[in-house]
Amino acid sequence: MAGHSKWANIQHRKGRQDEKRGKIWTRIIREITVAARQGGADPAANPRLRLAIDKAKAANMPADRIKYNIDKASGNLEGINYEEIRYEGYGIAGAAIIVDTMTDNRVRTVADVRHAFSKYGGNMGTEGSVAFQFKHVGQLIFAPGTSEDKVMEVALDAGAEDVISDDDGAIEVLVAPGDFEAVKNALQAAGLNAEVAEVTMRPENTIALEGDDAARMQRLLDMIEDLDDVQEVYHNAEL
């Protein structure tokens, strides 16, 4: 199946994430904390914790720091209870945005998110206002030049739902969230290592933004992503 070009967007996003390494560690630690408290400290029995640990390793977090945060979370040493809240809204030219947060203060978080939307020309929406435009899915993206035939053979045999060849040569594997680990492990065992491997909210359709609109959208996304309580931001804009 053919798809749109997204490799430039991916590289752009990864570059911006590298600039915010400290912020990413904070978010991953929060994710580890919630995962360990909800599902226990044993990664073998806690899929959400396994994914959080994978994120931590990908962000070059030291193993002893990962272990420390798991131990701290499972012992409830801090006494902070994080609540997971999702906000939805619209960016420039009606682009859809989903904001996933973890917070110990709901009032503060909703005020911060609403302010970010309004400051840069977006609008907060109601629950469900844009989520229908996204699909909760496991996503693995391989760099241009990767063998499409090999990816397709291994991925589909392991239970992937679809393999998409993008216009710029990148290869995208889509998989049900519950099958993500099995498919990722099968691909790695075959020597196929994805540039991006995550369970995400993938937009069903995208909106291309250029020039001024793209710059305004990026400023809006940056402000939302920089909020302390924000864990993930999903959108359907191609910048």
Residue frames as qw, qx, qy, qz and C-alpha x, y, z in Angstrom:
[[0.000, 0.888, 0.459, 0.000, 0.00, 0.00, 0.00],
 [0.417, 0.411, -0.017, 0.811, 1.31, 3.47, -0.87],
 [0.341, -0.775, -0.421, 0.326, 1.38, 6.35, 1.59],
 [0.151, 0.972, -0.005, 0.178, 2.29, 10.01, 1.82],
 [0.570, 0.409, -0.403, 0.588, 5.79, 11.33, 2.45],
 [0.552, -0.811, -0.096, -0.169, 6.53, 11.67, 6.16],
 [0.827, -0.028, -0.213, 0.520, 10.27, 11.06, 6.49],
 [0.239, 0.484, -0.129, 0.832, 11.13, 14.78, 6.65],
 [0.528, -0.646, -0.059, -0.548, 8.51, 15.25, 9.37],
 [0.912, -0.343, -0.195, 0.112, 9.99, 12.38, 11.37],
 [0.670, 0.157, -0.187, 0.701, 13.54, 13.71, 11.15],
 [0.060, -0.604, 0.028, -0.794, 12.29, 17.18, 12.08],
 [0.716, -0.596, -0.114, -0.346, 10.50, 15.81, 15.13],
 [0.898, -0.194, -0.201, 0.341, 13.51, 13.75, 16.24],
 [0.447, 0.386, -0.152, 0.792, 15.76, 16.79, 15.92],
 [0.315, -0.634, 0.036, -0.705, 13.48, 18.86, 18.12],
 [0.868, -0.457, -0.167, -0.098, 13.29, 16.02, 20.65],
 [0.778, 0.072, -0.245, 0.574, 17.09, 15.88, 20.83],
 [0.120, 0.527, -0.139, 0.830, 17.07, 19.58, 21.72],
 [0.559, -0.516, 0.107, -0.640, 14.72, 18.84, 24.62],
 [0.598, 0.111, -0.783, 0.129, 16.49, 15.80, 26.08],
 [0.032, 0.073, -0.691, 0.719, 16.08, 16.87, 29.71],
 [0.569, 0.033, 0.108, -0.815, 12.37, 17.45, 29.19],
 [0.755, 0.110, -0.552, -0.336, 11.99, 14.04, 27.60],
 [0.378, 0.103, -0.833, 0.391, 13.66, 12.33, 30.57],
 [0.267, -0.022, 0.490, -0.829, 11.20, 14.05, 32.92],
 [0.720, 0.101, -0.142, -0.671, 8.26, 12.76, 30.89],
 [0.684, 0.153, -0.710, -0.068, 9.65, 9.23, 30.69],
 [0.138, 0.103, -0.783, 0.597, 10.25, 9.13, 34.45],
 [0.498, 0.040, 0.291, -0.816, 6.63, 10.17, 34.96],
 [0.778, 0.162, -0.402, -0.455, 5.49, 7.42, 32.58],
 [0.489, 0.164, -0.821, 0.243, 7.64, 4.85, 34.41],
 [0.145, -0.093, 0.621, -0.765, 6.16, 6.03, 37.71],
 [0.675, 0.088, 0.094, -0.726, 2.56, 5.61, 36.59],
 [0.749, 0.222, -0.572, -0.252, 3.22, 2.31, 34.80],
 [0.356, 0.178, -0.833, 0.385, 5.00, 0.79, 37.81],
 [0.287, -0.034, 0.555, -0.780, 2.34, 1.93, 40.25],
 [0.727, 0.157, -0.021, -0.668, -0.53, 0.65, 38.13],
 [0.897, 0.236, -0.309, -0.208, 0.96, -2.60, 36.86],
 [0.882, -0.418, 0.141, 0.166, 3.79, -3.47, 39.22],
 [0.146, -0.840, 0.446, 0.272, 7.57, -3.22, 39.06],
 [0.616, -0.120, 0.727, 0.277, 8.19, -6.38, 36.99],
 [0.286, 0.489, -0.376, -0.734, 8.57, -5.42, 33.32],
 [0.049, 0.043, -0.956, -0.285, 7.96, -9.03, 32.24],
 [0.007, 0.507, 0.852, -0.129, 4.42, -8.80, 33.62],
 [0.056, 0.789, 0.290, -0.539, 3.79, -5.14, 32.81],
 [0.591, 0.471, 0.430, 0.494, 3.67, -4.26, 29.07],
 [0.059, 0.970, 0.128, 0.197, 3.23, -0.55, 29.73],
 [0.501, -0.783, 0.299, 0.217, 6.35, -0.49, 31.90],
 [0.743, 0.008, 0.476, 0.471, 8.30, -2.38, 29.22],
 [0.414, 0.741, 0.318, 0.423, 7.41, 0.29, 26.68],
 [0.212, -0.974, 0.054, -0.057, 8.40, 3.05, 29.11],
 [0.677, -0.510, 0.401, 0.348, 11.75, 1.34, 29.71],
 [0.665, 0.351, 0.442, 0.489, 12.27, 1.06, 25.94],
 [0.156, 0.932, 0.155, 0.287, 11.62, 4.82, 25.64],
 [0.468, -0.849, 0.213, 0.120, 14.09, 5.48, 28.44],
 [0.742, -0.193, 0.457, 0.451, 16.79, 3.41, 26.76],
 [0.519, 0.611, 0.387, 0.454, 16.15, 5.10, 23.42],
 [0.036, -0.965, -0.019, -0.260, 16.61, 8.46, 25.17],
 [0.568, 0.409, -0.501, 0.509, 19.95, 7.23, 26.59],
 [0.544, -0.681, 0.192, -0.451, 18.76, 7.20, 30.20],
 [0.139, 0.446, -0.855, 0.228, 21.25, 5.25, 32.38],
 [0.612, -0.203, -0.748, -0.153, 20.09, 1.81, 33.56],
 [0.329, -0.198, -0.687, 0.616, 20.63, 2.67, 37.23],
 [0.210, 0.075, 0.136, -0.965, 18.38, 5.72, 36.89],
 [0.589, -0.115, -0.547, -0.584, 15.67, 3.62, 35.24],
 [0.568, -0.210, -0.776, 0.177, 15.87, 1.06, 38.07],
 [0.136, -0.104, -0.491, 0.854, 15.86, 3.79, 40.73],
 [0.382, -0.001, -0.068, -0.922, 12.66, 5.31, 39.34],
 [0.652, -0.161, -0.658, -0.339, 10.93, 1.93, 39.10],
 [0.475, -0.186, -0.732, 0.453, 11.87, 1.12, 42.69],
 [0.026, 0.074, 0.309, -0.948, 10.78, 4.55, 43.89],
 [0.499, -0.079, -0.307, -0.807, 7.46, 4.33, 42.05],
 [0.656, -0.190, -0.711, -0.166, 6.59, 0.83, 43.23],
 [0.417, -0.239, -0.655, 0.583, 7.30, 1.90, 46.81],
 [0.117, -0.846, -0.420, -0.307, 5.18, 5.05, 46.48],
 [0.555, -0.242, -0.297, 0.738, 7.93, 7.05, 48.17],
 [0.102, 0.161, 0.090, 0.978, 6.87, 10.44, 46.85],
 [0.119, 0.490, 0.714, -0.486, 3.18, 10.12, 47.57],
 [0.265, 0.394, -0.192, -0.859, 2.28, 11.96, 44.33],
 [0.535, 0.348, 0.769, -0.033, -0.69, 10.57, 42.45],
 [0.048, 0.263, -0.452, -0.851, -0.67, 11.45, 38.76],
 [0.578, 0.500, 0.537, -0.357, -3.93, 11.61, 36.83],
 [0.313, 0.011, 0.662, 0.681, -3.95, 10.98, 33.09],
 [0.346, 0.707, 0.381, -0.486, -6.06, 13.48, 31.14],
 [0.435, 0.206, 0.582, 0.655, -6.45, 13.93, 27.39],
 [0.195, 0.692, 0.175, -0.673, -7.30, 17.27, 25.79],
 [0.523, 0.371, 0.620, 0.452, -8.32, 17.84, 22.19],
 [0.084, 0.799, 0.120, -0.584, -8.37, 20.90, 20.00],
 [0.657, 0.668, 0.266, 0.229, -7.64, 22.62, 16.72],
 [0.490, -0.418, 0.182, 0.743, -4.50, 24.30, 15.48],
 [0.125, 0.509, -0.285, -0.802, -3.79, 26.42, 12.42],
 [0.438, 0.204, -0.588, -0.648, -6.12, 25.83, 9.43],
 [0.845, -0.155, 0.001, -0.511, -8.17, 23.42, 11.52],
 [0.510, 0.322, -0.786, 0.138, -5.35, 20.91, 12.08],
 [0.808, -0.483, -0.231, -0.244, -6.36, 18.39, 14.74],
 [0.196, 0.524, -0.665, 0.495, -4.34, 18.17, 17.97],
 [0.819, -0.456, -0.335, -0.097, -4.47, 15.66, 20.83],
 [0.073, 0.648, -0.544, 0.528, -2.63, 16.46, 24.07],
 [0.822, -0.319, -0.471, 0.031, -2.00, 13.68, 26.60],
 [0.056, -0.702, 0.413, -0.578, -1.05, 14.85, 30.08],
 [0.674, -0.315, -0.615, 0.261, -0.12, 13.44, 33.47],
 [0.036, -0.595, 0.154, -0.788, -0.85, 15.81, 36.30],
 [0.340, -0.310, -0.752, 0.473, -1.28, 16.12, 40.05],
 [0.075, 0.492, 0.316, -0.808, -3.31, 19.30, 39.55],
 [0.373, 0.513, 0.719, 0.285, -6.10, 19.16, 36.97],
 [0.076, 0.936, 0.272, -0.210, -7.03, 22.84, 37.33],
 [0.244, -0.714, 0.386, 0.530, -3.47, 24.00, 36.61],
 [0.425, -0.056, 0.767, 0.477, -3.08, 21.71, 33.62],
 [0.333, 0.669, 0.641, 0.173, -6.28, 22.60, 31.81],
 [0.005, -0.949, -0.071, 0.306, -5.54, 26.31, 32.29],
 [0.328, -0.563, 0.542, 0.531, -2.01, 25.89, 30.88],
 [0.412, 0.189, 0.791, 0.410, -3.20, 23.88, 27.87],
 [0.237, 0.828, 0.508, -0.007, -6.06, 26.29, 27.11],
 [0.119, -0.885, 0.131, 0.431, -3.67, 29.25, 27.31],
 [0.384, -0.314, 0.675, 0.546, -1.23, 27.60, 24.90],
 [0.373, 0.489, 0.736, 0.284, -3.98, 26.94, 22.36],
 [0.122, 0.921, 0.360, -0.090, -5.38, 30.47, 22.52],
 [0.295, -0.756, 0.230, 0.537, -2.01, 32.27, 22.46],
 [0.189, -0.347, 0.682, 0.616, -1.00, 30.89, 19.07],
 [0.451, 0.236, -0.357, -0.783, -4.29, 30.80, 17.23],
 [0.279, -0.082, -0.949, -0.121, -5.65, 27.39, 18.24],
 [0.591, -0.331, 0.013, -0.736, -8.88, 26.42, 19.96],
 [0.209, -0.124, 0.917, -0.316, -9.56, 23.90, 22.71],
 [0.556, -0.109, -0.569, -0.595, -12.24, 21.41, 21.72],
 [0.754, -0.329, 0.283, -0.492, -14.52, 19.13, 23.68],
 [0.473, -0.281, 0.835, 0.005, -13.76, 15.49, 24.47],
 [0.612, 0.307, 0.722, 0.097, -13.99, 13.46, 21.27],
 [0.350, 0.831, 0.061, -0.429, -13.93, 16.49, 18.99],
 [0.400, 0.719, -0.511, -0.247, -10.85, 15.34, 17.05],
 [0.470, -0.372, 0.799, -0.050, -9.95, 11.89, 18.43],
 [0.804, 0.363, 0.442, -0.161, -12.04, 10.21, 15.72],
 [0.534, 0.804, -0.242, -0.097, -9.51, 11.50, 13.18],
 [0.039, 0.629, -0.768, 0.116, -6.78, 9.32, 14.73],
 [0.924, -0.075, -0.338, -0.160, -6.21, 5.61, 15.24],
 [0.526, -0.667, 0.513, -0.123, -4.52, 4.11, 18.30],
 [0.929, 0.350, -0.115, 0.021, -1.89, 1.91, 16.72],
 [0.681, -0.475, 0.357, 0.428, 1.63, 0.52, 16.98],
 [0.536, 0.842, -0.057, -0.033, 3.86, 2.16, 14.38],
 [0.683, -0.385, 0.379, 0.492, 7.33, 1.20, 13.16],
 [0.477, 0.869, -0.027, -0.128, 9.00, 3.36, 10.51],
 [0.801, -0.147, 0.329, 0.478, 12.07, 2.27, 8.56],
 [0.082, -0.680, 0.264, 0.679, 14.47, 4.58, 6.75],
 [0.693, 0.647, -0.124, -0.291, 14.42, 4.93, 2.96],
 [0.326, 0.592, -0.736, -0.042, 16.53, 2.20, 1.39],
 [0.464, -0.172, 0.808, -0.320, 15.27, -0.56, 3.69],
 [0.119, -0.014, -0.901, -0.418, 14.09, -3.66, 1.82],
 [0.582, -0.056, 0.062, -0.809, 10.33, -3.34, 1.52],
 [0.774, 0.035, -0.568, -0.279, 9.95, -7.01, 0.61],
 [0.463, 0.061, -0.767, 0.440, 11.83, -8.15, 3.71],
 [0.187, -0.062, 0.439, -0.876, 9.93, -5.79, 6.02],
 [0.677, -0.013, -0.178, -0.714, 6.62, -6.89, 4.55],
 [0.716, 0.042, -0.693, -0.076, 7.39, -10.60, 4.81],
 [0.343, 0.009, -0.737, 0.582, 8.56, -10.47, 8.42],
 [0.233, -0.041, 0.310, -0.921, 5.98, -7.95, 9.64],
 [0.697, -0.038, -0.259, -0.668, 2.93, -9.64, 8.15],
 [0.677, 0.001, -0.734, 0.059, 4.06, -13.06, 9.32],
 [0.259, -0.013, -0.666, 0.699, 4.41, -11.64, 12.84],
 [0.070, -0.632, -0.743, 0.210, 0.88, -10.21, 12.84],
 [0.060, -0.273, 0.032, 0.959, 1.17, -6.66, 11.47],
 [0.438, 0.626, 0.528, -0.371, -2.01, -5.09, 10.08],
 [0.555, 0.819, 0.137, 0.046, -0.45, -3.19, 7.18],
 [0.592, -0.300, 0.251, 0.704, 2.84, -2.21, 5.55],
 [0.319, 0.915, 0.222, -0.109, 2.89, 1.18, 3.81],
 [0.634, 0.058, 0.208, 0.742, 5.51, 2.43, 1.37],
 [0.002, -0.851, -0.207, 0.483, 5.74, 6.22, 1.60],
 [0.552, 0.831, 0.060, 0.037, 6.47, 8.54, -1.30],
 [0.050, 0.881, -0.465, 0.076, 9.99, 9.27, -0.02],
 [0.610, 0.342, -0.710, 0.082, 10.98, 5.61, 0.37],
 [0.248, -0.302, 0.716, -0.579, 10.29, 5.23, 4.08],
 [0.514, -0.176, -0.799, -0.258, 8.42, 2.06, 5.08],
 [0.392, -0.311, 0.392, -0.772, 5.74, 2.16, 7.73],
 [0.380, -0.149, -0.912, -0.026, 4.46, -0.89, 9.60],
 [0.479, -0.347, 0.135, -0.795, 1.12, -0.62, 11.41],
 [0.436, -0.067, -0.889, 0.123, 0.14, -3.08, 14.10],
 [0.568, -0.680, -0.349, -0.305, -2.54, -3.44, 16.78],
 [0.181, -0.773, 0.429, -0.431, -1.21, -2.04, 20.10],
 [0.837, -0.370, 0.350, -0.201, -1.43, -5.46, 21.74],
 [0.940, 0.218, 0.145, 0.220, 0.76, -7.01, 19.03],
 [0.203, 0.946, -0.242, 0.076, 3.34, -4.21, 18.93],
 [0.423, -0.673, 0.606, 0.018, 6.05, -5.91, 20.96],
 [0.815, 0.054, 0.569, 0.096, 5.79, -9.22, 19.11],
 [0.647, 0.726, 0.167, 0.163, 6.07, -7.55, 15.70],
 [0.017, 0.933, -0.352, 0.079, 8.90, -5.26, 16.81],
 [0.597, -0.498, 0.628, 0.044, 10.85, -8.21, 18.26],
 [0.827, 0.298, 0.458, 0.135, 10.34, -10.26, 15.09],
 [0.470, 0.868, -0.023, 0.158, 11.63, -7.41, 12.92],
 [0.211, -0.844, 0.489, -0.059, 14.65, -6.87, 15.17],
 [0.770, -0.224, 0.593, 0.070, 15.43, -10.59, 15.10],
 [0.753, 0.509, 0.348, 0.231, 15.50, -10.32, 11.30],
 [0.533, -0.119, 0.130, 0.828, 17.98, -7.44, 11.51],
 [0.056, 0.627, 0.408, 0.661, 15.40, -4.78, 10.78],
 [0.322, -0.424, -0.476, 0.700, 15.67, -1.90, 13.24],
 [0.102, 0.830, 0.477, 0.272, 13.08, 0.85, 12.99],
 [0.246, 0.339, -0.142, 0.897, 13.98, 4.54, 13.22],
 [0.432, -0.254, 0.233, -0.834, 10.67, 5.08, 15.01],
 [0.452, -0.194, -0.869, -0.060, 8.94, 2.38, 17.09],
 [0.137, -0.016, 0.489, -0.862, 6.05, 3.47, 19.26],
 [0.003, -0.580, -0.815, -0.022, 2.42, 3.04, 20.18],
 [0.071, -0.145, 0.026, 0.987, 0.84, 6.27, 19.05],
 [0.422, 0.660, 0.490, -0.382, -2.26, 8.09, 17.85],
 [0.341, -0.056, 0.594, 0.727, -1.80, 8.07, 14.08],
 [0.386, 0.461, 0.094, -0.794, -3.83, 10.54, 12.01],
 [0.666, 0.378, 0.643, 0.029, -6.07, 8.96, 9.40],
 [0.496, 0.723, 0.250, 0.411, -5.53, 11.98, 7.12],
 [0.496, -0.370, -0.088, 0.780, -3.06, 14.86, 7.20],
 [0.206, 0.953, 0.217, -0.039, -3.20, 18.58, 6.45],
 [0.677, 0.189, 0.042, 0.710, -0.23, 20.16, 4.64],
 [0.155, -0.961, -0.139, 0.181, 0.84, 23.50, 6.12],
 [0.683, 0.291, 0.064, 0.667, 3.48, 25.73, 4.54],
 [0.199, 0.560, -0.008, 0.804, 5.13, 29.09, 5.14],
 [0.222, -0.418, 0.306, -0.826, 3.47, 31.28, 7.75],
 [0.831, -0.283, -0.115, -0.465, 0.87, 28.67, 8.67],
 [0.866, 0.041, -0.442, 0.229, 3.56, 26.04, 9.26],
 [0.305, 0.339, -0.459, 0.762, 5.59, 28.42, 11.42],
 [0.472, -0.391, 0.175, -0.771, 2.53, 29.36, 13.51],
 [0.919, -0.176, -0.255, -0.242, 1.60, 25.71, 13.93],
 [0.718, 0.162, -0.506, 0.449, 5.13, 24.86, 15.06],
 [0.005, -0.390, 0.403, -0.828, 5.07, 27.65, 17.65],
 [0.724, -0.322, 0.005, -0.609, 1.75, 26.34, 18.96],
 [0.932, -0.041, -0.359, 0.020, 3.05, 22.77, 19.18],
 [0.486, 0.323, -0.506, 0.635, 6.27, 23.92, 20.85],
 [0.275, -0.425, 0.321, -0.800, 4.37, 25.83, 23.53],
 [0.872, -0.246, -0.076, -0.416, 2.10, 22.87, 24.26],
 [0.881, 0.118, -0.408, 0.211, 5.00, 20.39, 24.32],
 [0.311, 0.415, -0.478, 0.709, 6.96, 22.61, 26.71],
 [0.590, -0.543, 0.069, -0.593, 4.22, 22.48, 29.37],
 [0.151, -0.448, 0.823, -0.315, 5.39, 20.54, 32.42],
 [0.639, 0.029, 0.641, -0.425, 2.35, 18.25, 32.56],
 [0.751, 0.497, -0.165, -0.402, 2.27, 17.32, 28.85],
 [0.707, -0.253, 0.645, 0.141, 3.44, 13.80, 27.98],
 [0.421, 0.137, 0.718, 0.537, 2.60, 13.47, 24.28],
 [0.355, 0.587, 0.065, -0.725, 1.23, 15.70, 21.53],
 [0.458, 0.213, 0.785, 0.358, -0.31, 14.17, 18.41],
 [0.309, 0.636, 0.051, -0.705, -1.42, 16.16, 15.38],
 [0.720, 0.402, 0.545, 0.154, -2.32, 15.70, 11.72],
 [0.249, 0.931, -0.122, -0.237, -0.29, 18.58, 10.26],
 [0.829, 0.161, 0.163, 0.510, 2.49, 18.02, 7.74],
 [0.153, -0.926, 0.040, 0.344, 4.89, 20.91, 8.29]]
